[in-house]
């Protein structure tokens, strides 16, 4: 069965957007996203694909900063860098409106025009608006590259990619926040950023990941074995479990 070209185009745009939005988390990683009410965290889906847990941020909210961080690497103190996060997020807010406009143009206006009013002039106008929006984002990216921690080459590379694949431009805020990352591990960050419900849910999710990982390592006989002069993974997992007390609701 041959699908109409219009439908294939819409499916392609949506697929590129969702593919670029998707995170594939290691078992010891957490996704942290800033929402309208604060911050939220997720360890991803319970199911795995090639050893990774998929996590799809809200497709309807492309302008929300998204970070990923691990909890197995070690402790950290988020208090000293929280102000730096806020300054970075404030810069990202400048791009939120543009990402939202591109979301509306590509995921709403484009299907409407293709299926309701496929006039060439209307489609050409839409294309012009899309690339004008991308150009605005790229100019802002270049202007604020120092605050975003980007070199000239990195900013130019990101801008070129956005022009080549417009659906990727919708995710500019997520791309920039993921590129920067966090300066501390996930547990320390969650302690400072999440509310009681968020900490409770994250603690439960991490504890489930630790239980699964410990069961695996004990089944292969790693136990408390040390390798290369460092603590084995099972020991680090138990230490991470002990650190979950930091997420105790107060």
C-alpha positions in Angstrom: 0.0 0.0 0.0 1.4 3.4 -1.0 1.0 6.2 1.5 0.5 9.7 0.3 3.6 11.9 0.1 2.0 14.4 2.4 1.4 11.8 5.1 5.0 10.5 4.7 6.3 14.1 5.2 4.4 14.6 8.3 5.4 11.2 9.7 9.0 12.0 8.9 9.0 15.4 10.7 7.4 13.9 13.8 9.8 10.9 13.7 12.9 13.2 13.5 11.6 15.3 16.4 10.8 12.3 18.6 14.1 10.6 17.7 16.1 13.7 18.6 14.1 14.1 21.9 14.6 10.5 23.1 17.2 9.8 25.8 18.7 6.4 26.3 19.7 6.2 29.9 22.3 3.9 31.5 21.0 2.0 34.5 22.8 4.6 36.7 21.6 7.7 35.0 18.8 10.1 35.8 17.0 12.6 33.6 16.3 16.0 35.3 13.9 18.4 33.6 12.8 21.9 34.7 9.0 22.2 34.6 6.7 25.1 35.2 6.3 24.0 38.9 10.0 23.3 39.5 12.0 20.2 38.7 11.2 16.6 37.9 13.3 13.5 37.6 13.1 10.1 35.9 15.2 7.0 35.7 13.5 6.1 32.4 11.3 3.3 31.4 11.6 -0.1 33.2 12.1 -1.9 29.9 15.5 -1.9 28.3 16.7 -1.9 24.7 20.4 -2.9 24.2 21.0 -2.2 27.8 19.6 1.3 27.9 16.4 2.6 29.4 14.4 4.9 27.1 13.1 8.2 28.3 11.0 10.6 26.2 10.5 14.1 27.6 7.1 15.7 27.2 6.8 16.1 23.4 4.4 19.0 23.9 6.9 21.0 25.9 10.1 21.4 23.8 11.4 24.5 25.7 12.1 22.8 29.0 15.8 22.4 29.9 16.8 18.7 30.2 19.9 17.3 32.0 21.2 13.8 32.6 23.5 12.8 35.4 24.7 9.6 37.0 24.4 8.5 40.6 27.1 5.8 40.7 30.2 8.0 40.1 30.4 9.6 43.5 29.1 12.3 45.8 28.9 15.9 45.1 27.6 19.1 46.6 25.1 21.0 44.4 24.8 24.0 46.7 27.9 25.8 45.3 26.9 25.5 41.7 23.1 25.9 41.9 23.5 29.6 41.0 25.5 28.7 37.9 22.7 26.3 36.9 20.1 29.1 37.3 22.2 31.5 35.2 22.5 28.9 32.5 18.8 28.2 32.6 18.0 31.9 32.4 20.0 32.1 29.1 18.1 29.0 27.8 14.8 30.8 28.5 15.7 33.2 25.6 15.3 30.3 23.2 12.1 28.8 24.6 9.7 30.9 22.6 11.5 30.3 19.4 11.4 26.5 20.0 7.7 26.7 20.7 7.0 28.6 17.5 8.9 26.1 15.4 6.9 23.3 17.2 3.7 24.9 16.1 4.8 25.6 12.6 6.2 22.1 11.9 3.9 19.9 14.0 0.6 21.8 13.6 0.7 24.3 10.8 2.4 21.9 8.3 -0.1 19.1 8.6 -3.0 21.5 8.4 -1.7 23.1 5.2 -0.8 19.7 3.6 -4.2 18.2 4.2 -6.5 21.2 4.2 -5.0 23.9 2.1 -2.0 22.6 0.1 -1.5 25.8 -1.9 2.1 26.2 -3.1 2.2 29.8 -1.9 1.0 28.9 1.5 3.6 26.1 1.8 6.3 28.4 0.6 5.3 31.0 3.2 5.4 28.3 5.9 8.9 27.2 4.8 10.1 30.8 4.9 8.7 31.2 8.5 10.4 28.0 9.6 13.8 29.1 8.3 13.3 32.6 9.7 12.6 31.1 13.1 15.7 28.9 12.8 17.8 31.9 11.8 16.6 33.8 14.8 17.6 30.9 17.1 21.0 30.5 15.4 21.7 34.2 15.8 20.8 34.0 19.5 23.0 31.0 19.8 25.9 32.9 18.4 25.3 35.9 20.5 25.1 34.0 23.7 27.7 31.3 22.9 30.0 32.4 25.8 27.2 32.2 28.4 26.3 28.8 27.0 29.9 27.5 27.1 30.2 27.1 23.3 33.2 27.7 21.2 32.8 29.4 17.8 33.2 26.1 16.1 30.6 24.3 18.3 28.0 27.1 17.9 28.5 27.1 14.1 28.2 23.3 14.0 25.0 23.3 16.0 23.6 26.1 13.8 24.5 24.2 10.6 22.7 21.1 11.9 19.6 23.1 12.7 19.4 24.5 9.2 19.9 21.0 7.7 17.2 19.3 9.8 14.5 21.8 11.0 12.8 19.3 13.4 16.0 19.2 15.4 15.7 23.0 15.9 12.6 22.4 18.1 14.9 20.7 20.6 17.6 23.4 20.8 17.0 24.0 24.5 17.2 20.3 25.3 20.3 20.0 23.1 22.1 22.9 24.9 21.3 21.7 28.4 22.3 18.1 27.7 25.5 19.3 26.2 26.4 21.3 29.3 25.4 18.6 31.8 25.5 18.9 35.5 28.5 19.6 37.8 27.4 17.1 40.4 25.9 13.6 40.5 22.2 13.0 40.3 21.6 12.4 44.0 23.2 15.6 45.1 21.4 17.5 42.3 18.0 15.9 43.2 18.5 16.8 46.9 18.7 20.5 46.0 16.2 20.7 43.1 13.3 18.3 43.8 10.4 18.7 46.1 9.4 15.9 48.6 7.3 14.0 46.1 10.1 14.2 43.5 12.7 13.0 45.9 10.5 10.2 47.0 9.8 9.0 43.5 13.4 9.2 42.4 14.6 7.4 45.5 12.2 4.5 44.7 13.4 4.4 41.1 17.1 4.4 41.9 16.6 1.8 44.6 14.9 -0.5 42.1 17.9 0.0 39.7 20.3 -0.8 42.4 18.5 -3.9 43.4 18.5 -5.2 39.8 22.2 -4.3 39.3 23.2 -6.0 42.6 21.3 -9.1 41.7 23.1 -9.3 38.4 26.6 -8.7 39.9 26.0 -11.2 42.7 24.8 -13.8 40.2 28.1 -13.6 38.3 30.1 -13.8 41.5 31.5 -10.2 41.7 30.3 -9.6 45.2 32.8 -7.4 47.0 35.7 -8.2 44.7 38.1 -5.3 44.0 39.6 -4.8 40.5 42.6 -2.7 39.6 42.9 -1.4 43.2 39.4 0.1 43.1 36.2 -1.0 44.7 34.1 -3.4 42.7 30.8 -2.3 41.2 28.8 -4.1 43.9 30.5 -2.1 46.6 29.8 1.2 44.7 26.2 0.2 44.3 25.8 -0.4 48.1 27.4 3.0 48.8 25.0 4.6 46.4 22.1 2.9 48.2 23.3 4.3 51.5 23.4 7.7 49.9 19.7 7.5 49.1 19.2 8.6 52.6 20.1 12.1 51.3 16.8 12.0 49.5 14.8 11.4 52.6 11.9 13.7 52.8 12.1 16.3 55.5 
